[in-house]
């Protein structure tokens, strides 16, 4: 009888093993994935003082969103202009679609101008368009981010552009057209993987130098460069050749 039970137990183990689909990914525990995201941010050199827990995302350097459910890159790139270490895939980078939410439609001209800045940077592997259909990669919308924050972009992950750009419309309305366009272009830069040129976090893009006229300099809302600098262009060409 004991031997009979051993045979049944063995068969149950075999059936259990065969019933498991090892190719099916298991949904990550939200907290453990958030911990991985936080560890990844720290690995890029950001200190706890520069990271804000914003509920469903960590905000870094004031305007870069790292969603807690994002796909964390497998490893840190060993690589100056600064980038996040995770960029858009080759196929996706050729067709980055931005949809304008009705809440920010009043700034459609600024959005189209910002898109044109990146499309004329000379990066063959990057093309951004504004779309009106149901399929899009980035949603840009108005969000009250409080005083002092002009906008927030989202870190790209899993080969896709960051999915959300938030613009503090009421806060930048009084700025010039060029400065409003600059804010939007700056946030698009984050969604395609560029970090702040003038800050210590992120990974350095090879060959870059300090750049006082970089559109990707942080902390310069309504005062920074309104066009991409030559070094900005070199950076995006390095990312998307």
C-alpha positions as CSV (number, residue, x, y, z in Angstrom):
1,X,0.0,0.0,0.0
2,X,2.9,2.4,0.9
3,X,4.4,1.7,-2.5
4,X,1.1,2.4,-4.2
5,X,0.9,5.8,-2.5
6,X,4.4,6.6,-3.5
7,X,3.6,5.9,-7.2
8,X,0.5,8.2,-7.0
9,X,2.5,10.9,-5.4
10,X,5.1,10.7,-8.1
11,X,2.5,10.9,-10.8
12,X,1.0,13.9,-9.1
13,X,4.4,15.6,-9.2
14,X,4.9,14.8,-12.9
15,X,1.4,16.2,-13.7
16,X,2.0,19.3,-11.7
17,X,5.3,19.9,-13.4
18,X,3.8,19.4,-16.9
19,X,1.0,21.7,-16.0
20,X,3.2,24.7,-15.4
21,X,3.9,26.9,-18.4
22,X,7.4,28.2,-17.9
23,X,7.1,30.4,-20.9
24,X,4.3,32.5,-19.3
25,X,5.6,35.5,-17.4
26,X,4.2,36.0,-13.9
27,X,2.9,39.4,-13.1
28,X,5.5,41.0,-10.9
29,X,4.6,42.0,-7.4
30,X,3.9,45.7,-7.5
31,X,6.0,46.5,-4.4
32,X,9.0,44.4,-5.5
33,X,8.9,46.0,-9.0
34,X,8.7,49.5,-7.4
35,X,11.8,48.5,-5.4
36,X,13.6,47.5,-8.6
37,X,12.7,50.8,-10.2
38,X,14.0,52.7,-7.2
39,X,17.2,50.7,-7.2
40,X,17.6,51.4,-10.9
41,X,17.2,55.1,-10.3
42,X,19.9,55.0,-7.6
43,X,22.2,53.1,-9.9
44,X,22.2,56.1,-12.3
45,X,23.6,58.2,-9.5
46,X,20.5,59.9,-8.1
47,X,20.4,60.4,-4.4
48,X,17.3,59.9,-2.2
49,X,17.0,63.7,-1.9
50,X,16.4,64.0,-5.6
51,X,13.7,61.3,-5.8
52,X,10.0,62.0,-4.9
53,X,7.5,59.2,-4.4
54,X,4.4,60.4,-6.3
55,X,2.2,57.4,-5.7
56,X,2.3,55.5,-9.0
57,X,5.7,56.8,-10.0
58,X,9.0,58.2,-8.8
59,X,9.8,61.8,-9.9
60,X,13.5,62.4,-10.4
61,X,15.2,65.8,-10.9
62,X,11.8,67.5,-10.7
63,X,10.4,66.5,-14.1
64,X,11.2,62.9,-15.0
65,X,8.6,60.2,-14.2
66,X,9.7,56.6,-13.6
67,X,6.4,54.6,-13.3
68,X,6.6,52.0,-10.6
69,X,5.3,49.4,-12.9
70,X,7.8,50.1,-15.7
71,X,10.0,47.4,-17.1
72,X,13.4,47.9,-15.6
73,X,16.4,47.4,-18.0
74,X,18.3,44.2,-17.3
75,X,21.6,46.0,-16.8
76,X,23.1,49.4,-16.5
77,X,24.8,50.6,-19.7
78,X,28.6,51.2,-19.3
79,X,28.9,54.3,-21.1
80,X,28.4,62.0,-22.0
81,X,24.8,64.8,-22.8
82,X,23.1,62.4,-20.4
83,X,20.6,59.6,-21.0
84,X,18.6,57.1,-19.0
85,X,20.2,53.9,-20.1
86,X,17.0,52.7,-21.7
87,X,16.1,53.9,-25.2
88,X,13.3,53.3,-27.7
89,X,13.7,50.2,-29.9
90,X,14.8,50.7,-33.5
91,X,11.3,50.0,-34.9
92,X,9.5,52.1,-32.4
93,X,11.8,55.1,-32.7
94,X,11.0,55.4,-36.4
95,X,7.3,55.9,-35.5
96,X,6.8,57.8,-32.2
97,X,3.2,59.0,-32.1
98,X,2.1,61.8,-29.9
99,X,-1.6,62.4,-29.2
100,X,-2.7,65.8,-27.9
101,X,-5.3,65.6,-25.1
102,X,-8.1,68.1,-25.4
103,X,-6.9,69.7,-22.1
104,X,-3.8,71.0,-23.9
105,X,-5.1,71.5,-27.4
106,X,-4.7,75.2,-27.0
107,X,-0.9,74.6,-27.3
108,X,-1.1,72.4,-30.4
109,X,1.2,74.9,-32.3
110,X,3.8,74.7,-29.6
111,X,3.6,70.9,-29.5
112,X,4.0,70.7,-33.3
113,X,6.9,73.1,-33.1
114,X,8.6,71.0,-30.4
115,X,8.1,67.8,-32.5
116,X,9.8,69.6,-35.4
117,X,12.8,70.5,-33.3
118,X,13.5,66.8,-32.7
119,X,12.6,65.7,-36.3
120,X,15.1,68.2,-37.7
121,X,17.9,67.2,-35.3
122,X,19.5,64.9,-37.9
123,X,18.8,61.6,-36.2
124,X,18.0,59.1,-38.9
125,X,16.6,56.6,-36.5
126,X,14.0,58.9,-34.9
127,X,10.8,60.2,-36.2
128,X,8.0,61.8,-34.2
129,X,4.5,62.6,-35.4
130,X,1.3,64.1,-33.9
131,X,-1.7,61.8,-34.4
132,X,-5.4,62.1,-33.8
133,X,-6.4,58.4,-33.9
134,X,-6.8,55.9,-31.1
135,X,-3.3,54.5,-31.5
136,X,-0.5,56.5,-30.0
137,X,2.7,56.1,-28.0
138,X,2.7,59.3,-25.9
139,X,-0.2,61.2,-24.5
140,X,0.4,64.9,-23.7
141,X,-2.0,66.6,-21.4
142,X,-2.5,69.4,-19.0
143,X,-1.8,68.6,-15.3
144,X,-1.6,70.9,-12.3
145,X,1.9,70.1,-11.1
146,X,2.0,73.0,-8.6
147,X,4.1,76.1,-8.6
148,X,7.5,75.8,-10.0
149,X,7.1,72.7,-12.1
150,X,6.5,73.4,-15.8
151,X,6.1,69.9,-17.0
152,X,7.1,66.2,-16.5
153,X,8.2,63.6,-19.0
154,X,8.2,59.9,-18.6
155,X,11.2,57.5,-18.8
156,X,11.1,55.1,-21.8
157,X,11.0,51.4,-21.0
158,X,10.6,48.0,-22.7
159,X,11.6,49.5,-26.0
160,X,8.7,52.0,-26.0
161,X,8.7,55.8,-25.5
162,X,7.6,57.1,-22.2
163,X,3.8,57.0,-22.4
164,X,2.9,60.4,-20.7
165,X,3.9,64.0,-20.8
166,X,2.3,66.4,-18.4
167,X,2.4,70.1,-19.0
168,X,1.5,72.6,-16.3
169,X,-0.5,74.8,-18.7
170,X,-1.7,77.5,-16.3
171,X,1.9,77.9,-15.0
172,X,3.5,78.4,-18.4
173,X,0.7,80.3,-20.2
174,X,2.3,83.6,-19.5
175,X,5.6,82.5,-21.0
176,X,6.6,83.4,-24.6
177,X,5.6,81.0,-27.4
178,X,9.3,80.0,-27.8
179,X,9.5,79.2,-24.1
180,X,6.3,77.2,-24.0
181,X,7.6,75.2,-27.0
182,X,10.9,74.8,-25.2
183,X,9.1,73.3,-22.2
184,X,7.3,70.7,-24.4
185,X,10.4,69.9,-26.4
186,X,12.4,69.4,-23.2
187,X,9.8,66.9,-21.9
188,X,9.7,65.1,-25.2
189,X,13.5,64.7,-24.7
190,X,12.9,62.8,-21.5
191,X,10.4,60.5,-23.2
192,X,13.0,59.5,-25.8
193,X,15.7,58.9,-23.1
194,X,17.6,62.2,-22.6
195,X,18.2,63.4,-19.0
196,X,19.3,66.8,-17.8
197,X,22.6,67.9,-19.4
198,X,23.6,70.1,-16.4
199,X,22.9,67.6,-13.6
200,X,24.8,64.6,-12.3
201,X,22.3,61.8,-12.7
202,X,21.9,59.5,-15.7
203,X,24.5,58.1,-18.0
204,X,27.0,60.1,-20.0
205,X,26.7,60.0,-23.8
206,X,30.3,59.5,-25.2
207,X,32.1,62.6,-26.4
208,X,29.7,65.1,-24.9
209,X,30.9,68.1,-22.9
210,X,29.3,70.7,-20.6
211,X,26.7,72.6,-22.7
212,X,25.4,75.9,-21.4
213,X,23.0,76.2,-24.4
214,X,21.5,72.7,-24.2
215,X,17.7,72.6,-24.4
216,X,17.9,69.6,-22.0
217,X,19.4,71.7,-19.2
218,X,17.2,71.3,-16.1
219,X,15.8,74.1,-13.9
220,X,15.6,76.6,-16.8
221,X,11.8,76.8,-17.5
222,X,11.1,80.2,-19.1
223,X,14.8,81.0,-19.2
224,X,16.6,78.2,-21.1
225,X,17.6,77.6,-24.7
226,X,14.7,77.5,-27.1
227,X,16.4,75.4,-29.8
228,X,18.5,72.2,-29.7
229,X,22.2,72.9,-29.4
230,X,24.7,71.2,-31.6
231,X,25.5,68.9,-28.7
232,X,21.9,68.1,-28.2
233,X,21.7,67.1,-31.8
234,X,24.8,65.0,-31.5
235,X,23.3,63.3,-28.4
236,X,20.1,62.3,-30.1
237,X,22.0,61.1,-33.2
238,X,24.1,58.9,-31.0
239,X,21.0,57.4,-29.4
240,X,19.1,57.0,-32.7
241,X,21.6,56.7,-35.6
